[in-house]
Amino acid sequence: MRNICIIISCIIFAAFLQSVSGQSDKPVKELQMELVVTDQQKIILFTGFTITVIVIFLYLARDIILRKKTTYDFNEFDSKKDKTYEKYHSDWSDDFEDFGFRKNSKEEKEFRLESQNKILPDYYKILELPQNATNEEIKNQYRKLAKKAHPDKSKEKGSEEIMVQINKAYEILSNEELRKKYDVYLGKI
């Protein structure tokens, strides 16, 4: 703290000496205080000022310029015309998705397409089970059919395709969520 006070005192003293030495009793020619600016200098100053203003504008608008465009930007919505509309309505619903929740899973899309094309396989028939079978029954039946149809155990042609169908049926029916979605598309609810 003491060093800072000494430095400030030295600066004030130097400024005082400079102002005192600048005042003298001798008559001095009057200094010409008029500023003369040529046309070239005016052009350079104006160009520099213009470039500075543009750079400042771009710096302040960088977030707007560089942000990713959404469907809201490309469509005509009422909220763009009437800013109070946005308080009560939301046009952002297509961009919004709850965390941890997907509306359509890959399997659900498969079920829908196969159901529309009428090629949705009946996994209950593949596993030779009734529709109200429990998870334990599904597991036991899968193991039984897998032992019988496994390509290493069975020498029949097509055992690999049968095993693929059994695995897919077990994958769908052993998962409760997938089973519910499958039952909806199969039309068994």
C-alpha positions as protocol buffer text, in pm:
chain_id: "A"
residue {
  index: 1
  type: MET
  ca { x: 0 y: 0 z: 0 }
}
residue {
  index: 2
  type: ARG
  ca { x: 286 y: 233 z: 84 }
}
residue {
  index: 3
  type: ASN
  ca { x: 448 y: 167 z: -255 }
}
residue {
  index: 4
  type: ILE
  ca { x: 127 y: 262 z: -435 }
}
residue {
  index: 5
  type: CYS
  ca { x: 108 y: 590 z: -241 }
}
residue {
  index: 6
  type: ILE
  ca { x: 469 y: 671 z: -334 }
}
residue {
  index: 7
  type: ILE
  ca { x: 404 y: 600 z: -704 }
}
residue {
  index: 8
  type: ILE
  ca { x: 91 y: 816 z: -709 }
}
residue {
  index: 9
  type: SER
  ca { x: 277 y: 1099 z: -532 }
}
residue {
  index: 10
  type: CYS
  ca { x: 559 y: 1083 z: -790 }
}
residue {
  index: 11
  type: ILE
  ca { x: 308 y: 1101 z: -1078 }
}
residue {
  index: 12
  type: ILE
  ca { x: 134 y: 1405 z: -925 }
}
residue {
  index: 13
  type: PHE
  ca { x: 472 y: 1576 z: -865 }
}
residue {
  index: 14
  type: ALA
  ca { x: 585 y: 1511 z: -1224 }
}
residue {
  index: 15
  type: ALA
  ca { x: 260 y: 1655 z: -1359 }
}
residue {
  index: 16
  type: PHE
  ca { x: 305 y: 1962 z: -1138 }
}
residue {
  index: 17
  type: LEU
  ca { x: 663 y: 2018 z: -1263 }
}
residue {
  index: 18
  type: GLN
  ca { x: 551 y: 1984 z: -1624 }
}
residue {
  index: 19
  type: SER
  ca { x: 274 y: 2239 z: -1584 }
}
residue {
  index: 20
  type: VAL
  ca { x: 507 y: 2483 z: -1403 }
}
residue {
  index: 21
  type: SER
  ca { x: 782 y: 2449 z: -1665 }
}
residue {
  index: 22
  type: GLY
  ca { x: 529 y: 2510 z: -1940 }
}
residue {
  index: 23
  type: GLN
  ca { x: 447 y: 2854 z: -1797 }
}
residue {
  index: 24
  type: SER
  ca { x: 712 y: 3110 z: -1860 }
}
residue {
  index: 25
  type: ASP
  ca { x: 725 y: 3487 z: -1854 }
}
residue {
  index: 26
  type: LYS
  ca { x: 884 y: 3514 z: -2199 }
}
residue {
  index: 27
  type: PRO
  ca { x: 650 y: 3595 z: -2484 }
}
residue {
  index: 28
  type: VAL
  ca { x: 623 y: 3297 z: -2709 }
}
residue {
  index: 29
  type: LYS
  ca { x: 482 y: 3279 z: -3055 }
}
residue {
  index: 30
  type: GLU
  ca { x: 122 y: 3184 z: -3053 }
}
residue {
  index: 31
  type: LEU
  ca { x: 78 y: 2824 z: -3130 }
}
residue {
  index: 32
  type: GLN
  ca { x: -130 y: 2739 z: -3431 }
}
residue {
  index: 33
  type: MET
  ca { x: -414 y: 2531 z: -3289 }
}
residue {
  index: 34
  type: GLU
  ca { x: -610 y: 2488 z: -3607 }
}
residue {
  index: 35
  type: LEU
  ca { x: -641 y: 2127 z: -3728 }
}
residue {
  index: 36
  type: VAL
  ca { x: -604 y: 2072 z: -4099 }
}
residue {
  index: 37
  type: VAL
  ca { x: -733 y: 1743 z: -4238 }
}
residue {
  index: 38
  type: THR
  ca { x: -683 y: 1652 z: -4601 }
}
residue {
  index: 39
  type: ASP
  ca { x: -936 y: 1463 z: -4814 }
}
residue {
  index: 40
  type: GLN
  ca { x: -725 y: 1146 z: -4803 }
}
residue {
  index: 41
  type: GLN
  ca { x: -716 y: 1158 z: -4424 }
}
residue {
  index: 42
  type: LYS
  ca { x: -1094 y: 1211 z: -4415 }
}
residue {
  index: 43
  type: ILE
  ca { x: -1146 y: 901 z: -4632 }
}
residue {
  index: 44
  type: ILE
  ca { x: -914 y: 696 z: -4413 }
}
residue {
  index: 45
  type: LEU
  ca { x: -1089 y: 816 z: -4094 }
}
residue {
  index: 46
  type: PHE
  ca { x: -1437 y: 750 z: -4237 }
}
residue {
  index: 47
  type: THR
  ca { x: -1338 y: 402 z: -4362 }
}
residue {
  index: 48
  type: GLY
  ca { x: -1181 y: 313 z: -4028 }
}
residue {
  index: 49
  type: PHE
  ca { x: -1487 y: 436 z: -3840 }
}
residue {
  index: 50
  type: THR
  ca { x: -1721 y: 240 z: -4072 }
}
residue {
  index: 51
  type: ILE
  ca { x: -1519 y: -80 z: -4034 }
}
residue {
  index: 52
  type: THR
  ca { x: -1516 y: -35 z: -3656 }
}
residue {
  index: 53
  type: VAL
  ca { x: -1895 y: 8 z: -3644 }
}
residue {
  index: 54
  type: ILE
  ca { x: -1948 y: -302 z: -3864 }
}
residue {
  index: 55
  type: VAL
  ca { x: -1714 y: -512 z: -3649 }
}
residue {
  index: 56
  type: ILE
  ca { x: -1891 y: -402 z: -3329 }
}
residue {
  index: 57
  type: PHE
  ca { x: -2231 y: -478 z: -3485 }
}
residue {
  index: 58
  type: LEU
  ca { x: -2119 y: -826 z: -3597 }
}
residue {
  index: 59
  type: TYR
  ca { x: -1970 y: -896 z: -3256 }
}
residue {
  index: 60
  type: LEU
  ca { x: -2293 y: -804 z: -3079 }
}
residue {
  index: 61
  type: ALA
  ca { x: -2509 y: -997 z: -3328 }
}
residue {
  index: 62
  type: ARG
  ca { x: -2289 y: -1310 z: -3340 }
}
residue {
  index: 63
  type: ASP
  ca { x: -2535 y: -1523 z: -3143 }
}
residue {
  index: 64
  type: ILE
  ca { x: -2821 y: -1439 z: -3378 }
}
residue {
  index: 65
  type: ILE
  ca { x: -2610 y: -1488 z: -3691 }
}
residue {
  index: 66
  type: LEU
  ca { x: -2450 y: -1818 z: -3588 }
}
residue {
  index: 67
  type: ARG
  ca { x: -2745 y: -1988 z: -3416 }
}
residue {
  index: 68
  type: LYS
  ca { x: -2894 y: -2305 z: -3563 }
}
residue {
  index: 69
  type: LYS
  ca { x: -3218 y: -2246 z: -3752 }
}
residue {
  index: 70
  type: THR
  ca { x: -3525 y: -2441 z: -3638 }
}
residue {
  index: 71
  type: THR
  ca { x: -3862 y: -2514 z: -3796 }
}
residue {
  index: 72
  type: TYR
  ca { x: -3992 y: -2207 z: -3617 }
}
residue {
  index: 73
  type: ASP
  ca { x: -3768 y: -1988 z: -3833 }
}
residue {
  index: 74
  type: PHE
  ca { x: -3881 y: -2141 z: -4162 }
}
residue {
  index: 75
  type: ASN
  ca { x: -4258 y: -2144 z: -4104 }
}
residue {
  index: 76
  type: GLU
  ca { x: -4516 y: -1871 z: -4067 }
}
residue {
  index: 77
  type: PHE
  ca { x: -4659 y: -1886 z: -3716 }
}
residue {
  index: 78
  type: ASP
  ca { x: -4903 y: -1657 z: -3542 }
}
residue {
  index: 79
  type: SER
  ca { x: -4648 y: -1592 z: -3271 }
}
residue {
  index: 80
  type: LYS
  ca { x: -4422 y: -1419 z: -3523 }
}
residue {
  index: 81
  type: LYS
  ca { x: -4698 y: -1176 z: -3614 }
}
residue {
  index: 82
  type: ASP
  ca { x: -4840 y: -1120 z: -3267 }
}
residue {
  index: 83
  type: LYS
  ca { x: -4583 y: -1132 z: -2988 }
}
residue {
  index: 84
  type: THR
  ca { x: -4851 y: -1167 z: -2716 }
}
residue {
  index: 85
  type: TYR
  ca { x: -4966 y: -1490 z: -2884 }
}
residue {
  index: 86
  type: GLU
  ca { x: -4648 y: -1658 z: -2767 }
}
residue {
  index: 87
  type: LYS
  ca { x: -4746 y: -1608 z: -2403 }
}
residue {
  index: 88
  type: TYR
  ca { x: -5043 y: -1839 z: -2437 }
}
residue {
  index: 89
  type: HIS
  ca { x: -4954 y: -2073 z: -2724 }
}
residue {
  index: 90
  type: SER
  ca { x: -4646 y: -2268 z: -2818 }
}
residue {
  index: 91
  type: ASP
  ca { x: -4538 y: -2349 z: -3171 }
}
residue {
  index: 92
  type: TRP
  ca { x: -4226 y: -2527 z: -3052 }
}
residue {
  index: 93
  type: SER
  ca { x: -4395 y: -2860 z: -2982 }
}
residue {
  index: 94
  type: ASP
  ca { x: -4224 y: -3048 z: -3266 }
}
residue {
  index: 95
  type: ASP
  ca { x: -3880 y: -2967 z: -3123 }
}
residue {
  index: 96
  type: PHE
  ca { x: -3971 y: -3061 z: -2766 }
}
residue {
  index: 97
  type: GLU
  ca { x: -3906 y: -3410 z: -2637 }
}
residue {
  index: 98
  type: ASP
  ca { x: -3919 y: -3527 z: -2276 }
}
residue {
  index: 99
  type: PHE
  ca { x: -3594 y: -3657 z: -2138 }
}
residue {
  index: 100
  type: GLY
  ca { x: -3588 y: -4035 z: -2121 }
}
residue {
  index: 101
  type: PHE
  ca { x: -3903 y: -4070 z: -2333 }
}
residue {
  index: 102
  type: ARG
  ca { x: -3919 y: -4156 z: -2699 }
}
residue {
  index: 103
  type: LYS
  ca { x: -4252 y: -4149 z: -2872 }
}
residue {
  index: 104
  type: ASN
  ca { x: -4180 y: -4419 z: -3129 }
}
residue {
  index: 105
  type: SER
  ca { x: -3923 y: -4688 z: -3076 }
}
residue {
  index: 106
  type: LYS
  ca { x: -3757 y: -4879 z: -3356 }
}
residue {
  index: 107
  type: GLU
  ca { x: -3959 y: -5190 z: -3274 }
}
residue {
  index: 108
  type: GLU
  ca { x: -4286 y: -4997 z: -3271 }
}
residue {
  index: 109
  type: LYS
  ca { x: -4211 y: -4864 z: -3620 }
}
residue {
  index: 110
  type: GLU
  ca { x: -4141 y: -5220 z: -3734 }
}
residue {
  index: 111
  type: PHE
  ca { x: -4470 y: -5342 z: -3583 }
}
residue {
  index: 112
  type: ARG
  ca { x: -4663 y: -5063 z: -3753 }
}
residue {
  index: 113
  type: LEU
  ca { x: -4508 y: -5124 z: -4097 }
}
residue {
  index: 114
  type: GLU
  ca { x: -4548 y: -5503 z: -4077 }
}
residue {
  index: 115
  type: SER
  ca { x: -4906 y: -5463 z: -3955 }
}
residue {
  index: 116
  type: GLN
  ca { x: -4990 y: -5229 z: -4244 }
}
residue {
  index: 117
  type: ASN
  ca { x: -4838 y: -5471 z: -4493 }
}
residue {
  index: 118
  type: LYS
  ca { x: -5010 y: -5765 z: -4321 }
}
residue {
  index: 119
  type: ILE
  ca { x: -4679 y: -5946 z: -4265 }
}
residue {
  index: 120
  type: LEU
  ca { x: -4661 y: -5911 z: -3887 }
}
residue {
  index: 121
  type: PRO
  ca { x: -4557 y: -6256 z: -3759 }
}
residue {
  index: 122
  type: ASP
  ca { x: -4749 y: -6417 z: -3475 }
}
residue {
  index: 123
  type: TYR
  ca { x: -4477 y: -6465 z: -3216 }
}
residue {
  index: 124
  type: TYR
  ca { x: -4717 y: -6659 z: -2992 }
}
residue {
  index: 125
  type: LYS
  ca { x: -4757 y: -6923 z: -3263 }
}
residue {
  index: 126
  type: ILE
  ca { x: -4381 y: -6933 z: -3322 }
}
residue {
  index: 127
  type: LEU
  ca { x: -4322 y: -7006 z: -2953 }
}
residue {
  index: 128
  type: GLU
  ca { x: -4635 y: -7228 z: -2942 }
}
residue {
  index: 129
  type: LEU
  ca { x: -4784 y: -7029 z: -2652 }
}
residue {
  index: 130
  type: PRO
  ca { x: -5124 y: -6881 z: -2569 }
}
residue {
  index: 131
  type: GLN
  ca { x: -5153 y: -6501 z: -2562 }
}
residue {
  index: 132
  type: ASN
  ca { x: -5194 y: -6491 z: -2184 }
}
residue {
  index: 133
  type: ALA
  ca { x: -4869 y: -6681 z: -2113 }
}
residue {
  index: 134
  type: THR
  ca { x: -4657 y: -6562 z: -1821 }
}
residue {
  index: 135
  type: ASN
  ca { x: -4294 y: -6457 z: -1846 }
}
residue {
  index: 136
  type: GLU
  ca { x: -4185 y: -6784 z: -1684 }
}
residue {
  index: 137
  type: GLU
  ca { x: -4379 y: -6989 z: -1942 }
}
residue {
  index: 138
  type: ILE
  ca { x: -4229 y: -6781 z: -2223 }
}
residue {
  index: 139
  type: LYS
  ca { x: -3877 y: -6840 z: -2093 }
}
residue {
  index: 140
  type: ASN
  ca { x: -3927 y: -7215 z: -2049 }
}
residue {
  index: 141
  type: GLN
  ca { x: -4084 y: -7258 z: -2393 }
}
residue {
  index: 142
  type: TYR
  ca { x: -3803 y: -7054 z: -2553 }
}
residue {
  index: 143
  type: ARG
  ca { x: -3536 y: -7274 z: -2394 }
}
residue {
  index: 144
  type: LYS
  ca { x: -3718 y: -7589 z: -2502 }
}
residue {
  index: 145
  type: LEU
  ca { x: -3754 y: -7473 z: -2865 }
}
residue {
  index: 146
  type: ALA
  ca { x: -3399 y: -7333 z: -2874 }
}
residue {
  index: 147
  type: LYS
  ca { x: -3255 y: -7670 z: -2770 }
}
residue {
  index: 148
  type: LYS
  ca { x: -3459 y: -7845 z: -3033 }
}
residue {
  index: 149
  type: ALA
  ca { x: -3402 y: -7601 z: -3324 }
}
residue {
  index: 150
  type: HIS
  ca { x: -3045 y: -7485 z: -3256 }
}
residue {
  index: 151
  type: PRO
  ca { x: -2833 y: -7522 z: -3573 }
}
residue {
  index: 152
  type: ASP
  ca { x: -2558 y: -7707 z: -3383 }
}
residue {
  index: 153
  type: LYS
  ca { x: -2804 y: -7970 z: -3254 }
}
residue {
  index: 154
  type: SER
  ca { x: -3045 y: -7992 z: -3546 }
}
residue {
  index: 155
  type: LYS
  ca { x: -2917 y: -8098 z: -3886 }
}
residue {
  index: 156
  type: GLU
  ca { x: -3239 y: -7999 z: -4068 }
}
residue {
  index: 157
  type: LYS
  ca { x: -3230 y: -7738 z: -4344 }
}
residue {
  index: 158
  type: GLY
  ca { x: -3370 y: -7402 z: -4235 }
}
residue {
  index: 159
  type: SER
  ca { x: -3287 y: -7449 z: -3868 }
}
residue {
  index: 160
  type: GLU
  ca { x: -3097 y: -7120 z: -3868 }
}
residue {
  index: 161
  type: GLU
  ca { x: -3403 y: -6928 z: -3991 }
}
residue {
  index: 162
  type: ILE
  ca { x: -3622 y: -7101 z: -3735 }
}
residue {
  index: 163
  type: MET
  ca { x: -3375 y: -7010 z: -3461 }
}
residue {
  index: 164
  type: VAL
  ca { x: -3375 y: -6645 z: -3575 }
}
residue {
  index: 165
  type: GLN
  ca { x: -3758 y: -6639 z: -3554 }
}
residue {
  index: 166
  type: ILE
  ca { x: -3754 y: -6801 z: -3209 }
}
residue {
  index: 167
  type: ASN
  ca { x: -3497 y: -6548 z: -3082 }
}
residue {
  index: 168
  type: LYS
  ca { x: -3696 y: -6255 z: -3222 }
}
residue {
  index: 169
  type: ALA
  ca { x: -4019 y: -6389 z: -3069 }
}
residue {
  index: 170
  type: TYR
  ca { x: -3851 y: -6434 z: -2731 }
}
residue {
  index: 171
  type: GLU
  ca { x: -3695 y: -6086 z: -2750 }
}
residue {
  index: 172
  type: ILE
  ca { x: -4035 y: -5926 z: -2810 }
}
residue {
  index: 173
  type: LEU
  ca { x: -4250 y: -6134 z: -2574 }
}
residue {
  index: 174
  type: SER
  ca { x: -4006 y: -6135 z: -2279 }
}
residue {
  index: 175
  type: ASN
  ca { x: -3996 y: -5754 z: -2269 }
}
residue {
  index: 176
  type: GLU
  ca { x: -4322 y: -5630 z: -2114 }
}
residue {
  index: 177
  type: GLU
  ca { x: -4327 y: -5292 z: -2293 }
}
residue {
  index: 178
  type: LEU
  ca { x: -4256 y: -5444 z: -2634 }
}
residue {
  index: 179
  type: ARG
  ca { x: -4509 y: -5717 z: -2569 }
}
residue {
  index: 180
  type: LYS
  ca { x: -4783 y: -5460 z: -2496 }
}
residue {
  index: 181
  type: LYS
  ca { x: -4700 y: -5266 z: -2813 }
}
residue {
  index: 182
  type: TYR
  ca { x: -4685 y: -5589 z: -3014 }
}
residue {
  index: 183
  type: ASP
  ca { x: -5024 y: -5700 z: -2881 }
}
residue {
  index: 184
  type: VAL
  ca { x: -5174 y: -5367 z: -2989 }
}
residue {
  index: 185
  type: TYR
  ca { x: -5052 y: -5408 z: -3346 }
}
residue {
  index: 186
  type: LEU
  ca { x: -5140 y: -5775 z: -3352 }
}
residue {
  index: 187
  type: GLY
  ca { x: -5494 y: -5682 z: -3251 }
}
residue {
  index: 188
  type: LYS
  ca { x: -5517 y: -5913 z: -2953 }
}
residue {
  index: 189
  type: ILE
  ca { x: -5610 y: -5660 z: -2688 }
}
